[in-house]
Amino acid sequence: MRNGTRTRGSRIVGTLLVIWLIIGALAAYQRGYFSRTNTNCAGIGTTLVTIVAGPLNYAGINPKIECPQVPQPSK
């Protein structure tokens, strides 16, 4: 019986995780993150963090990522 409980619990957690990520993807879509043509480190990072934040986006969380400037090679 114990294995059945673990399996059911795993299924519930897995289902909740999928729902969480779907809500995050919906928030990223509503903010227009998937329609941008200019992709860079900050844009991709912000999109991923928005998806992972899931329902927290609707609680006023607006995650943004800023990438540091990469040093240019000397001439």
PDB file with one MODEL, atoms N, CA, C and O in Angstrom:
MODEL        1
ATOM      1  N   MET A   1       0.805  -1.198   0.000  1.00  0.00           N
ATOM      2  CA  MET A   1       0.000   0.000   0.000  1.00  0.00           C
ATOM      3  C   MET A   1       0.850   1.265   0.000  1.00  0.00           C
ATOM      4  O   MET A   1       0.463   2.291  -0.561  1.00  0.00           O
ATOM      5  N   ARG A   2       1.983   1.177   0.622  1.00  0.00           N
ATOM      6  CA  ARG A   2       2.824   2.365   0.716  1.00  0.00           C
ATOM      7  C   ARG A   2       3.276   2.850  -0.658  1.00  0.00           C
ATOM      8  O   ARG A   2       3.322   4.057  -0.895  1.00  0.00           O
ATOM      9  N   ASN A   3       3.605   1.945  -1.558  1.00  0.00           N
ATOM     10  CA  ASN A   3       4.006   2.344  -2.910  1.00  0.00           C
ATOM     11  C   ASN A   3       2.873   3.030  -3.653  1.00  0.00           C
ATOM     12  O   ASN A   3       3.120   3.959  -4.422  1.00  0.00           O
ATOM     13  N   GLY A   4       1.650   2.601  -3.444  1.00  0.00           N
ATOM     14  CA  GLY A   4       0.501   3.237  -4.070  1.00  0.00           C
ATOM     15  C   GLY A   4       0.333   4.674  -3.613  1.00  0.00           C
ATOM     16  O   GLY A   4      -0.058   5.536  -4.400  1.00  0.00           O
ATOM     17  N   THR A   5       0.623   4.937  -2.353  1.00  0.00           N
ATOM     18  CA  THR A   5       0.528   6.294  -1.821  1.00  0.00           C
ATOM     19  C   THR A   5       1.583   7.188  -2.442  1.00  0.00           C
ATOM     20  O   THR A   5       1.300   8.337  -2.781  1.00  0.00           O
ATOM     21  N   ARG A   6       2.782   6.684  -2.594  1.00  0.00           N
ATOM     22  CA  ARG A   6       3.845   7.478  -3.220  1.00  0.00           C
ATOM     23  C   ARG A   6       3.514   7.798  -4.664  1.00  0.00           C
ATOM     24  O   ARG A   6       3.733   8.919  -5.122  1.00  0.00           O
ATOM     25  N   THR A   7       2.995   6.836  -5.370  1.00  0.00           N
ATOM     26  CA  THR A   7       2.656   7.042  -6.768  1.00  0.00           C
ATOM     27  C   THR A   7       1.551   8.092  -6.910  1.00  0.00           C
ATOM     28  O   THR A   7       1.621   8.964  -7.776  1.00  0.00           O
ATOM     29  N   ARG A   8       0.549   7.999  -6.066  1.00  0.00           N
ATOM     30  CA  ARG A   8      -0.541   8.966  -6.121  1.00  0.00           C
ATOM     31  C   ARG A   8      -0.025  10.361  -5.755  1.00  0.00           C
ATOM     32  O   ARG A   8      -0.390  11.349  -6.393  1.00  0.00           O
ATOM     33  N   GLY A   9       0.816  10.438  -4.733  1.00  0.00           N
ATOM     34  CA  GLY A   9       1.390  11.726  -4.339  1.00  0.00           C
ATOM     35  C   GLY A   9       2.264  12.307  -5.431  1.00  0.00           C
ATOM     36  O   GLY A   9       2.237  13.514  -5.673  1.00  0.00           O
ATOM     37  N   SER A  10       3.040  11.462  -6.092  1.00  0.00           N
ATOM     38  CA  SER A  10       3.885  11.922  -7.190  1.00  0.00           C
ATOM     39  C   SER A  10       3.048  12.447  -8.337  1.00  0.00           C
ATOM     40  O   SER A  10       3.395  13.450  -8.960  1.00  0.00           O
ATOM     41  N   ARG A  11       1.946  11.770  -8.617  1.00  0.00           N
ATOM     42  CA  ARG A  11       1.060  12.218  -9.686  1.00  0.00           C
ATOM     43  C   ARG A  11       0.446  13.570  -9.367  1.00  0.00           C
ATOM     44  O   ARG A  11       0.332  14.432 -10.239  1.00  0.00           O
ATOM     45  N   ILE A  12       0.054  13.748  -8.123  1.00  0.00           N
ATOM     46  CA  ILE A  12      -0.537  15.027  -7.719  1.00  0.00           C
ATOM     47  C   ILE A  12       0.489  16.146  -7.838  1.00  0.00           C
ATOM     48  O   ILE A  12       0.186  17.213  -8.373  1.00  0.00           O
ATOM     49  N   VAL A  13       1.693  15.910  -7.345  1.00  0.00           N
ATOM     50  CA  VAL A  13       2.749  16.920  -7.422  1.00  0.00           C
ATOM     51  C   VAL A  13       3.095  17.218  -8.879  1.00  0.00           C
ATOM     52  O   VAL A  13       3.263  18.379  -9.251  1.00  0.00           O
ATOM     53  N   GLY A  14       3.201  16.190  -9.694  1.00  0.00           N
ATOM     54  CA  GLY A  14       3.491  16.379 -11.114  1.00  0.00           C
ATOM     55  C   GLY A  14       2.409  17.174 -11.825  1.00  0.00           C
ATOM     56  O   GLY A  14       2.701  18.048 -12.641  1.00  0.00           O
ATOM     57  N   THR A  15       1.162  16.865 -11.511  1.00  0.00           N
ATOM     58  CA  THR A  15       0.042  17.593 -12.119  1.00  0.00           C
ATOM     59  C   THR A  15       0.057  19.056 -11.698  1.00  0.00           C
ATOM     60  O   THR A  15      -0.145  19.948 -12.522  1.00  0.00           O
ATOM     61  N   LEU A  16       0.295  19.301 -10.412  1.00  0.00           N
ATOM     62  CA  LEU A  16       0.362  20.683  -9.926  1.00  0.00           C
ATOM     63  C   LEU A  16       1.509  21.452 -10.571  1.00  0.00           C
ATOM     64  O   LEU A  16       1.368  22.634 -10.885  1.00  0.00           O
ATOM     65  N   LEU A  17       2.639  20.788 -10.769  1.00  0.00           N
ATOM     66  CA  LEU A  17       3.789  21.430 -11.413  1.00  0.00           C
ATOM     67  C   LEU A  17       3.471  21.806 -12.860  1.00  0.00           C
ATOM     68  O   LEU A  17       3.817  22.898 -13.312  1.00  0.00           O
ATOM     69  N   VAL A  18       2.817  20.908 -13.578  1.00  0.00           N
ATOM     70  CA  VAL A  18       2.451  21.200 -14.965  1.00  0.00           C
ATOM     71  C   VAL A  18       1.469  22.371 -15.023  1.00  0.00           C
ATOM     72  O   VAL A  18       1.611  23.258 -15.866  1.00  0.00           O
ATOM     73  N   ILE A  19       0.477  22.377 -14.134  1.00  0.00           N
ATOM     74  CA  ILE A  19      -0.480  23.487 -14.091  1.00  0.00           C
ATOM     75  C   ILE A  19       0.234  24.793 -13.770  1.00  0.00           C
ATOM     76  O   ILE A  19      -0.053  25.823 -14.380  1.00  0.00           O
ATOM     77  N   TRP A  20       1.174  24.758 -12.804  1.00  0.00           N
ATOM     78  CA  TRP A  20       1.959  25.939 -12.414  1.00  0.00           C
ATOM     79  C   TRP A  20       2.701  26.509 -13.631  1.00  0.00           C
ATOM     80  O   TRP A  20       2.669  27.716 -13.872  1.00  0.00           O
ATOM     81  N   LEU A  21       3.366  25.637 -14.392  1.00  0.00           N
ATOM     82  CA  LEU A  21       4.140  26.084 -15.548  1.00  0.00           C
ATOM     83  C   LEU A  21       3.234  26.578 -16.684  1.00  0.00           C
ATOM     84  O   LEU A  21       3.604  27.504 -17.407  1.00  0.00           O
ATOM     85  N   ILE A  22       2.069  25.978 -16.843  1.00  0.00           N
ATOM     86  CA  ILE A  22       1.126  26.446 -17.869  1.00  0.00           C
ATOM     87  C   ILE A  22       0.652  27.856 -17.534  1.00  0.00           C
ATOM     88  O   ILE A  22       0.540  28.704 -18.419  1.00  0.00           O
ATOM     89  N   ILE A  23       0.375  28.105 -16.257  1.00  0.00           N
ATOM     90  CA  ILE A  23      -0.043  29.446 -15.842  1.00  0.00           C
ATOM     91  C   ILE A  23       1.095  30.444 -16.084  1.00  0.00           C
ATOM     92  O   ILE A  23       0.846  31.568 -16.520  1.00  0.00           O
ATOM     93  N   GLY A  24       2.331  30.047 -15.807  1.00  0.00           N
ATOM     94  CA  GLY A  24       3.479  30.913 -16.072  1.00  0.00           C
ATOM     95  C   GLY A  24       3.654  31.197 -17.553  1.00  0.00           C
ATOM     96  O   GLY A  24       3.965  32.324 -17.940  1.00  0.00           O
ATOM     97  N   ALA A  25       3.457  30.180 -18.384  1.00  0.00           N
ATOM     98  CA  ALA A  25       3.561  30.377 -19.831  1.00  0.00           C
ATOM     99  C   ALA A  25       2.458  31.307 -20.324  1.00  0.00           C
ATOM    100  O   ALA A  25       2.683  32.114 -21.226  1.00  0.00           O
ATOM    101  N   LEU A  26       1.268  31.198 -19.738  1.00  0.00           N
ATOM    102  CA  LEU A  26       0.174  32.089 -20.094  1.00  0.00           C
ATOM    103  C   LEU A  26       0.516  33.535 -19.729  1.00  0.00           C
ATOM    104  O   LEU A  26       0.227  34.456 -20.492  1.00  0.00           O
ATOM    105  N   ALA A  27       1.130  33.730 -18.565  1.00  0.00           N
ATOM    106  CA  ALA A  27       1.539  35.083 -18.164  1.00  0.00           C
ATOM    107  C   ALA A  27       2.586  35.638 -19.121  1.00  0.00           C
ATOM    108  O   ALA A  27       2.516  36.807 -19.500  1.00  0.00           O
ATOM    109  N   ALA A  28       3.562  34.810 -19.522  1.00  0.00           N
ATOM    110  CA  ALA A  28       4.586  35.258 -20.473  1.00  0.00           C
ATOM    111  C   ALA A  28       3.959  35.591 -21.819  1.00  0.00           C
ATOM    112  O   ALA A  28       4.358  36.558 -22.468  1.00  0.00           O
ATOM    113  N   TYR A  29       2.990  34.803 -22.239  1.00  0.00           N
ATOM    114  CA  TYR A  29       2.297  35.064 -23.502  1.00  0.00           C
ATOM    115  C   TYR A  29       1.524  36.380 -23.436  1.00  0.00           C
ATOM    116  O   TYR A  29       1.555  37.168 -24.381  1.00  0.00           O
ATOM    117  N   GLN A  30       0.833  36.618 -22.325  1.00  0.00           N
ATOM    118  CA  GLN A  30       0.061  37.848 -22.178  1.00  0.00           C
ATOM    119  C   GLN A  30       0.954  39.081 -22.156  1.00  0.00           C
ATOM    120  O   GLN A  30       0.527  40.163 -22.559  1.00  0.00           O
ATOM    121  N   ARG A  31       2.176  38.929 -21.695  1.00  0.00           N
ATOM    122  CA  ARG A  31       3.120  40.050 -21.675  1.00  0.00           C
ATOM    123  C   ARG A  31       3.844  40.209 -23.004  1.00  0.00           C
ATOM    124  O   ARG A  31       4.629  41.144 -23.166  1.00  0.00           O
ATOM    125  N   GLY A  32       3.600  39.324 -23.951  1.00  0.00           N
ATOM    126  CA  GLY A  32       4.185  39.436 -25.282  1.00  0.00           C
ATOM    127  C   GLY A  32       5.612  38.947 -25.386  1.00  0.00           C
ATOM    128  O   GLY A  32       6.325  39.317 -26.319  1.00  0.00           O
ATOM    129  N   TYR A  33       6.047  38.112 -24.435  1.00  0.00           N
ATOM    130  CA  TYR A  33       7.435  37.647 -24.452  1.00  0.00           C
ATOM    131  C   TYR A  33       7.719  36.658 -25.576  1.00  0.00           C
ATOM    132  O   TYR A  33       8.874  36.513 -25.976  1.00  0.00           O
ATOM    133  N   PHE A  34       6.710  35.977 -26.096  1.00  0.00           N
ATOM    134  CA  PHE A  34       6.936  34.990 -27.154  1.00  0.00           C
ATOM    135  C   PHE A  34       6.921  35.621 -28.540  1.00  0.00           C
ATOM    136  O   PHE A  34       7.359  34.989 -29.502  1.00  0.00           O
ATOM    137  N   SER A  35       6.434  36.837 -28.666  1.00  0.00           N
ATOM    138  CA  SER A  35       6.325  37.466 -29.980  1.00  0.00           C
ATOM    139  C   SER A  35       7.504  38.386 -30.303  1.00  0.00           C
ATOM    140  O   SER A  35       7.539  38.983 -31.379  1.00  0.00           O
ATOM    141  N   ARG A  36       8.443  38.504 -29.413  1.00  0.00           N
ATOM    142  CA  ARG A  36       9.597  39.374 -29.661  1.00  0.00           C
ATOM    143  C   ARG A  36      10.551  38.734 -30.652  1.00  0.00           C
ATOM    144  O   ARG A  36      10.831  37.538 -30.580  1.00  0.00           O
ATOM    145  N   THR A  37      11.044  39.542 -31.574  1.00  0.00           N
ATOM    146  CA  THR A  37      12.007  39.028 -32.545  1.00  0.00           C
ATOM    147  C   THR A  37      13.438  39.258 -32.084  1.00  0.00           C
ATOM    148  O   THR A  37      14.346  38.538 -32.499  1.00  0.00           O
ATOM    149  N   ASN A  38      13.646  40.249 -31.233  1.00  0.00           N
ATOM    150  CA  ASN A  38      14.975  40.552 -30.721  1.00  0.00           C
ATOM    151  C   ASN A  38      15.225  39.721 -29.471  1.00  0.00           C
ATOM    152  O   ASN A  38      14.839  40.112 -28.369  1.00  0.00           O
ATOM    153  N   THR A  39      15.878  38.564 -29.646  1.00  0.00           N
ATOM    154  CA  THR A  39      16.152  37.714 -28.496  1.00  0.00           C
ATOM    155  C   THR A  39      17.578  37.928 -28.042  1.00  0.00           C
ATOM    156  O   THR A  39      18.511  37.921 -28.845  1.00  0.00           O
ATOM    157  N   ASN A  40      17.730  38.113 -26.771  1.00  0.00           N
ATOM    158  CA  ASN A  40      19.053  38.239 -26.170  1.00  0.00           C
ATOM    159  C   ASN A  40      19.009  37.584 -24.797  1.00  0.00           C
ATOM    160  O   ASN A  40      17.993  37.009 -24.408  1.00  0.00           O
ATOM    161  N   CYS A  41      20.089  37.671 -24.084  1.00  0.00           N
ATOM    162  CA  CYS A  41      20.207  37.040 -22.770  1.00  0.00           C
ATOM    163  C   CYS A  41      19.106  37.519 -21.831  1.00  0.00           C
ATOM    164  O   CYS A  41      18.463  36.704 -21.169  1.00  0.00           O
ATOM    165  N   ALA A  42      18.883  38.815 -21.763  1.00  0.00           N
ATOM    166  CA  ALA A  42      17.890  39.372 -20.844  1.00  0.00           C
ATOM    167  C   ALA A  42      16.478  38.956 -21.228  1.00  0.00           C
ATOM    168  O   ALA A  42      15.678  38.618 -20.356  1.00  0.00           O
ATOM    169  N   GLY A  43      16.163  38.975 -22.495  1.00  0.00           N
ATOM    170  CA  GLY A  43      14.825  38.603 -22.942  1.00  0.00           C
ATOM    171  C   GLY A  43      14.496  37.154 -22.672  1.00  0.00           C
ATOM    172  O   GLY A  43      13.403  36.834 -22.204  1.00  0.00           O
ATOM    173  N   ILE A  44      15.434  36.283 -22.963  1.00  0.00           N
ATOM    174  CA  ILE A  44      15.228  34.855 -22.723  1.00  0.00           C
ATOM    175  C   ILE A  44      15.151  34.579 -21.228  1.00  0.00           C
ATOM    176  O   ILE A  44      14.303  33.807 -20.780  1.00  0.00           O
ATOM    177  N   GLY A  45      16.030  35.203 -20.456  1.00  0.00           N
ATOM    178  CA  GLY A  45      16.019  35.025 -19.007  1.00  0.00           C
ATOM    179  C   GLY A  45      14.721  35.493 -18.379  1.00  0.00           C
ATOM    180  O   GLY A  45      14.164  34.812 -17.518  1.00  0.00           O
ATOM    181  N   THR A  46      14.236  36.648 -18.804  1.00  0.00           N
ATOM    182  CA  THR A  46      12.978  37.177 -18.274  1.00  0.00           C
ATOM    183  C   THR A  46      11.819  36.256 -18.608  1.00  0.00           C
ATOM    184  O   THR A  46      10.953  36.016 -17.767  1.00  0.00           O
ATOM    185  N   THR A  47      11.794  35.738 -19.827  1.00  0.00           N
ATOM    186  CA  THR A  47      10.726  34.812 -20.221  1.00  0.00           C
ATOM    187  C   THR A  47      10.755  33.557 -19.360  1.00  0.00           C
ATOM    188  O   THR A  47       9.712  33.122 -18.872  1.00  0.00           O
ATOM    189  N   LEU A  48      11.929  32.970 -19.166  1.00  0.00           N
ATOM    190  CA  LEU A  48      12.040  31.748 -18.371  1.00  0.00           C
ATOM    191  C   LEU A  48      11.660  31.980 -16.910  1.00  0.00           C
ATOM    192  O   LEU A  48      10.972  31.155 -16.310  1.00  0.00           O
ATOM    193  N   VAL A  49      12.099  33.086 -16.342  1.00  0.00           N
ATOM    194  CA  VAL A  49      11.764  33.382 -14.948  1.00  0.00           C
ATOM    195  C   VAL A  49      10.267  33.631 -14.799  1.00  0.00           C
ATOM    196  O   VAL A  49       9.672  33.238 -13.795  1.00  0.00           O
ATOM    197  N   THR A  50       9.659  34.271 -15.775  1.00  0.00           N
ATOM    198  CA  THR A  50       8.217  34.501 -15.740  1.00  0.00           C
ATOM    199  C   THR A  50       7.464  33.175 -15.757  1.00  0.00           C
ATOM    200  O   THR A  50       6.490  33.006 -15.023  1.00  0.00           O
ATOM    201  N   ILE A  51       7.905  32.239 -16.584  1.00  0.00           N
ATOM    202  CA  ILE A  51       7.258  30.932 -16.655  1.00  0.00           C
ATOM    203  C   ILE A  51       7.423  30.182 -15.335  1.00  0.00           C
ATOM    204  O   ILE A  51       6.464  29.592 -14.837  1.00  0.00           O
ATOM    205  N   VAL A  52       8.623  30.198 -14.766  1.00  0.00           N
ATOM    206  CA  VAL A  52       8.877  29.485 -13.518  1.00  0.00           C
ATOM    207  C   VAL A  52       8.118  30.129 -12.356  1.00  0.00           C
ATOM    208  O   VAL A  52       7.691  29.426 -11.440  1.00  0.00           O
ATOM    209  N   ALA A  53       7.944  31.446 -12.377  1.00  0.00           N
ATOM    210  CA  ALA A  53       7.222  32.123 -11.299  1.00  0.00           C
ATOM    211  C   ALA A  53       5.744  31.745 -11.306  1.00  0.00           C
ATOM    212  O   ALA A  53       5.071  31.879 -10.284  1.00  0.00           O
ATOM    213  N   GLY A  54       5.237  31.279 -12.427  1.00  0.00           N
ATOM    214  CA  GLY A  54       3.874  30.767 -12.518  1.00  0.00           C
ATOM    215  C   GLY A  54       2.815  31.727 -12.008  1.00  0.00           C
ATOM    216  O   GLY A  54       2.795  32.890 -12.411  1.00  0.00           O
ATOM    217  N   PRO A  55       1.934  31.266 -11.131  1.00  0.00           N
ATOM    218  CA  PRO A  55       0.830  32.083 -10.630  1.00  0.00           C
ATOM    219  C   PRO A  55       1.273  33.325  -9.856  1.00  0.00           C
ATOM    220  O   PRO A  55       0.483  34.253  -9.687  1.00  0.00           O
ATOM    221  N   LEU A  56       2.499  33.357  -9.393  1.00  0.00           N
ATOM    222  CA  LEU A  56       2.985  34.542  -8.671  1.00  0.00           C
ATOM    223  C   LEU A  56       2.945  35.780  -9.559  1.00  0.00           C
ATOM    224  O   LEU A  56       2.882  36.903  -9.059  1.00  0.00           O
ATOM    225  N   ASN A  57       2.983  35.579 -10.874  1.00  0.00           N
ATOM    226  CA  ASN A  57       2.901  36.701 -11.807  1.00  0.00           C
ATOM    227  C   ASN A  57       1.601  37.476 -11.630  1.00  0.00           C
ATOM    228  O   ASN A  57       1.572  38.698 -11.777  1.00  0.00           O
ATOM    229  N   TYR A  58       0.534  36.761 -11.316  1.00  0.00           N
ATOM    230  CA  TYR A  58      -0.768  37.399 -11.158  1.00  0.00           C
ATOM    231  C   TYR A  58      -0.940  38.024  -9.773  1.00  0.00           C
ATOM    232  O   TYR A  58      -1.947  38.676  -9.499  1.00  0.00           O
ATOM    233  N   ALA A  59       0.052  37.819  -8.906  1.00  0.00           N
ATOM    234  CA  ALA A  59       0.034  38.441  -7.580  1.00  0.00           C
ATOM    235  C   ALA A  59       0.860  39.723  -7.582  1.00  0.00           C
ATOM    236  O   ALA A  59       1.102  40.306  -6.526  1.00  0.00           O
ATOM    237  N   GLY A  60       1.295  40.165  -8.765  1.00  0.00           N
ATOM    238  CA  GLY A  60       2.032  41.418  -8.875  1.00  0.00           C
ATOM    239  C   GLY A  60       3.534  41.249  -9.045  1.00  0.00           C
ATOM    240  O   GLY A  60       4.253  42.241  -9.170  1.00  0.00           O
ATOM    241  N   ILE A  61       4.018  40.026  -9.054  1.00  0.00           N
ATOM    242  CA  ILE A  61       5.441  39.774  -9.268  1.00  0.00           C
ATOM    243  C   ILE A  61       5.727  39.971 -10.756  1.00  0.00           C
ATOM    244  O   ILE A  61       5.042  39.386 -11.595  1.00  0.00           O
ATOM    245  N   ASN A  62       6.711  40.770 -11.089  1.00  0.00           N
ATOM    246  CA  ASN A  62       7.077  40.997 -12.479  1.00  0.00           C
ATOM    247  C   ASN A  62       8.584  40.787 -12.608  1.00  0.00           C
ATOM    248  O   ASN A  62       9.345  41.755 -12.629  1.00  0.00           O
ATOM    249  N   PRO A  63       9.023  39.521 -12.697  1.00  0.00           N
ATOM    250  CA  PRO A  63      10.450  39.247 -12.730  1.00  0.00           C
ATOM    251  C   PRO A  63      11.103  39.741 -14.016  1.00  0.00           C
ATOM    252  O   PRO A  63      10.554  39.580 -15.106  1.00  0.00           O
ATOM    253  N   LYS A  64      12.255  40.331 -13.877  1.00  0.00           N
ATOM    254  CA  LYS A  64      13.042  40.797 -15.027  1.00  0.00           C
ATOM    255  C   LYS A  64      14.490  40.394 -14.797  1.00  0.00           C
ATOM    256  O   LYS A  64      14.972  40.397 -13.664  1.00  0.00           O
ATOM    257  N   ILE A  65      15.167  40.054 -15.859  1.00  0.00           N
ATOM    258  CA  ILE A  65      16.571  39.671 -15.809  1.00  0.00           C
ATOM    259  C   ILE A  65      17.368  40.685 -16.606  1.00  0.00           C
ATOM    260  O   ILE A  65      16.986  41.052 -17.718  1.00  0.00           O
ATOM    261  N   GLU A  66      18.467  41.134 -16.042  1.00  0.00           N
ATOM    262  CA  GLU A  66      19.384  41.998 -16.775  1.00  0.00           C
ATOM    263  C   GLU A  66      20.736  41.298 -16.851  1.00  0.00           C
ATOM    264  O   GLU A  66      21.269  40.848 -15.837  1.00  0.00           O
ATOM    265  N   CYS A  67      21.270  41.214 -18.025  1.00  0.00           N
ATOM    266  CA  CYS A  67      22.550  40.549 -18.217  1.00  0.00           C
ATOM    267  C   CYS A  67      23.669  41.583 -18.153  1.00  0.00           C
ATOM    268  O   CYS A  67      23.513  42.707 -18.631  1.00  0.00           O
ATOM    269  N   PRO A  68      24.787  41.201 -17.564  1.00  0.00           N
ATOM    270  CA  PRO A  68      25.914  42.133 -17.505  1.00  0.00           C
ATOM    271  C   PRO A  68      26.507  42.356 -18.891  1.00  0.00           C
ATOM    272  O   PRO A  68      26.360  41.527 -19.789  1.00  0.00           O
ATOM    273  N   GLN A  69      27.168  43.474 -19.041  1.00  0.00           N
ATOM    274  CA  GLN A  69      27.841  43.762 -20.308  1.00  0.00           C
ATOM    275  C   GLN A  69      29.055  42.842 -20.448  1.00  0.00           C
ATOM    276  O   GLN A  69      29.879  42.731 -19.540  1.00  0.00           O
ATOM    277  N   VAL A  70      29.142  42.201 -21.583  1.00  0.00           N
ATOM    278  CA  VAL A  70      30.261  41.318 -21.861  1.00  0.00           C
ATOM    279  C   VAL A  70      31.433  42.165 -22.361  1.00  0.00           C
ATOM    280  O   VAL A  70      31.261  42.978 -23.269  1.00  0.00           O
ATOM    281  N   PRO A  71      32.621  41.985 -21.779  1.00  0.00           N
ATOM    282  CA  PRO A  71      33.757  42.767 -22.264  1.00  0.00           C
ATOM    283  C   PRO A  71      34.081  42.444 -23.725  1.00  0.00           C
ATOM    284  O   PRO A  71      34.022  41.290 -24.150  1.00  0.00           O
ATOM    285  N   GLN A  72      34.412  43.456 -24.457  1.00  0.00           N
ATOM    286  CA  GLN A  72      34.774  43.293 -25.861  1.00  0.00           C
ATOM    287  C   GLN A  72      36.269  43.018 -25.971  1.00  0.00           C
ATOM    288  O   GLN A  72      37.042  43.506 -25.147  1.00  0.00           O
ATOM    289  N   PRO A  73      36.692  42.249 -26.969  1.00  0.00           N
ATOM    290  CA  PRO A  73      38.120  41.998 -27.143  1.00  0.00           C
ATOM    291  C   PRO A  73      38.860  43.270 -27.535  1.00  0.00           C
ATOM    292  O   PRO A  73      38.303  44.154 -28.186  1.00  0.00           O
ATOM    293  N   SER A  74      40.119  43.347 -27.130  1.00  0.00           N
ATOM    294  CA  SER A  74      40.907  44.533 -27.491  1.00  0.00           C
ATOM    295  C   SER A  74      41.238  44.510 -28.965  1.00  0.00           C
ATOM    296  O   SER A  74      41.306  43.451 -29.589  1.00  0.00           O
ATOM    297  N   LYS A  75      41.446  45.706 -29.517  1.00  0.00           N
ATOM    298  CA  LYS A  75      41.722  45.824 -30.956  1.00  0.00           C
ATOM    299  C   LYS A  75      43.188  45.862 -31.244  1.00  0.00           C
ATOM    300  O   LYS A  75      43.586  45.959 -32.405  1.00  0.00           O
TER     301      LYS A  75
ENDMDL
END
